[in-house]
Amino acid sequence: MTFEPGAFEALIEPARCGNQQAQQELWHAHRRWVAAIILAHRPKTVEVEDLLQDVAVKFVSKIHTLRDDRAFRPWLRQIAINICRGAARSSKVALRFTGPSREDLDHSVRGVVGEPATPEASADEELEKKDYAQRILSKVLSLPASYREPLVLRCMRSLSYQQISEILDLPVTTIETRLARARRMLREEIAAEQNDGFHS
């Protein structure tokens, strides 16, 4: 589910006052990009779904503390990041994401490569596409967080620059710059990998 500017602001006040229906609607409207934030920040040893449940619990228990409706998305993002940091401390691993798990890759690969292969496609072609998507996703998730996070939101959740700027609480121009830099870094890494393969 995507969201439009102003579409869910009317739910924030009743959610803050304990209206469970409003809380549910708010959560379901934002759950997918929260999962993308978690994917960008989680420690390798913890599953995305587990952290997503933790964020949902924290969201419900802390929504009454939100003071500014306009800050809802940055507030929810910060909850997700804090949950990831807590998980990293608990599992005694670095906050830095070092690579996607097989489960994350299986869930995310379709968003990277587009539509699944047609029935006519050979098994070899399908495996090759999946392997390529896994390698690209691994590279995306190894980028610095300031570049990784907007790229995941843009490419895997198809959010607009404006939506990403609201979530990250940054100017649209900053989002544009970071996305351009992230794509350039990816192209450089892919080119370097191809050159290494050519010379090996």
Secondary structure, 3 states (H helix, E strand, C coil): CCCCCCCCHHHHHHHHCCCHHHHHHHHHHHHHHHHHHHHHHCCCCCCHHHHHHHHHHHHHHHHHHCCCHHHHHHHHHHHHHHHHHHHHHHCCCCCCCCCCCHHHHHHHHHHHHCCCCCCCCCHHHHHHHHHHHHHHHHHHHCCCHHHHHHHHHHHHHCCCHHHHHHHHCCCHHHHHHHHHHHHHHHHHHHHHHHHHHHHC
